[in-house]
Amino acid sequence: MDAANLPPIISVLIADPDAASRATHRAELERMGWEVQTVRTGQEALALLARRAFDAAVVDLQLEDMHGADVIERSRALQPGLPIVAMAANAMVDQAVEAMRAGAVDFLAKSTEVGSLHARLAPWMPVPSDNPGPVRLGACASVEPAVAASLRKAADLADTSVPIAIYGPAGSGRRFLAGQIHEMSGRGGECLIVEAGHLPAEQVRGRLQGASASGAGGTVVVADPQALAAGEQELLVRLLSTGSDKSPRIMVTLPDAPGDLAQAGRLDRRLAACLEVVLPAVPLAARRRDIPLLVEQILGRLAAGEAPRVTAAALRALREYDWPGNIRQLRLVLERAARLADGKILELRHLPILQAVGRPVATADAGARLPVDLISTVEGVERDLIAAALARTNQNQAMAAVLLGVPRTTLRDKLNKYGFTSKGQTGGE
């Protein structure tokens, strides 16, 4: 089945102090194709719920560190509407009542037969047949409602001249989306990227004036205009205010919404007012259901022939990682993994970054993971960690060096070794 047509992967968190019980319930739900995370304590459960979204949770009322009812109550505060099934070793009426008052949707005795947990959770889960499939705009696609809404809005406006601001964190696909809007617009001319945050002011001014005077149409994407001095921002305001049918369409990419940047004094208020349409670029950690789709697309572009298949364990690990570097980091990780997999089956052992930062890894013994190209694996981890550090520091090399604990000269050598640009990036957004 095409990953674009896959139903959403249902994710469930189980908090249970009993190792045997955790293993039994995990096996039961994973046989149904669900993604399962298990923890032993209430604090672990709450920490995980604060970090990522789940479709449901199962909480034992007799946890080692907290009462299960307290965990249920706090869990629903962290994720409102989260269906939670309470369970206990013995089915006591007063325990069930307490769990329901805390917010549980059902109660299960551990002594019940295998298969009961799935039956209790199933009514609360998304129905695969209701999944409409991804919304697409050119090469952009998403099944996440927030992202899909942005793509629909962008599609409606693609063939207009309305200025568009695309905002979100670095690496979240801002420039890629701008490029796809240009491709789908049918406008003539090229899509010119003006790096306002990286080019000298006179070069930014020259490119903007040149594009405006050319009369060739096309699209100009100004990246990070909040980095421009007041004079250059004023020039951009004039271009937006006096554009004609022959003028290039102007789009900008920003780290935050134009109104927020203007209120903080980082963006000219007139410029913010000229940006009629605002589209959010959602961080990858908030669009985990899109990861199978993105993985398929990225591997398809990387492969000369047939793209490597991805194991369920590897895909689950990719969905669980928090992706501080967003889609850019996912692409770097998959590039390295595809080389390690040699174009065959991409397994969890081909994703060293997930192991380097302490994410869950396969439980097979070390011998099952051999042979491994040690040098390539170490270099892959190093490159991915550098990419993550640059993303966290908004491409600031000095801060990234501090974060990584290396001298700046060492980081600069690594940037050159792994093909990063002078500003620390390996490609567009």
Salt bridges, closest charged atoms under 4 A:
ASP16 OD1 - LYS110 NZ 2.84
GLU28 OE1 - HIS25 ND1 3.72
GLU30 OE2 - ARG26 NE 2.95
GLU35 OE2 - ARG52 NH1 2.79
GLU35 OE1 - ARG319 NH1 2.40
ASP55 OD1 - ARG289 NH2 2.47
ASP60 OD2 - LYS110 NZ 2.55
GLU64 OE1 - ARG40 NH1 2.39
GLU98 OE1 - HIS67 NE2 3.64
ASP106 OD1 - ARG120 NH1 3.32
GLU195 OE2 - ARG175 NH1 2.58
GLU195 OE1 - HIS198 ND1 3.43
GLU232 OE2 - ARG205 NH2 3.17
GLU234 OE2 - ARG238 NH1 3.87
ASP268 OD2 - ARG270 NH2 2.94
ASP290 OD2 - ARG287 NE 2.95
ASP322 OD2 - ARG359 NH2 2.89
GLU335 OE1 - ARG383 NH2 3.73
GLU347 OE1 - ARG349 NE 3.39
GLU379 OE2 - LYS417 NZ 3.49
GLU382 OE2 - LYS414 NZ 3.13
GLU429 OE1 - ARG174 NH2 2.33
GLU429 OE2 - ARG175 NH2 3.01
GLU429 OE2 - ARG328 NH2 3.85
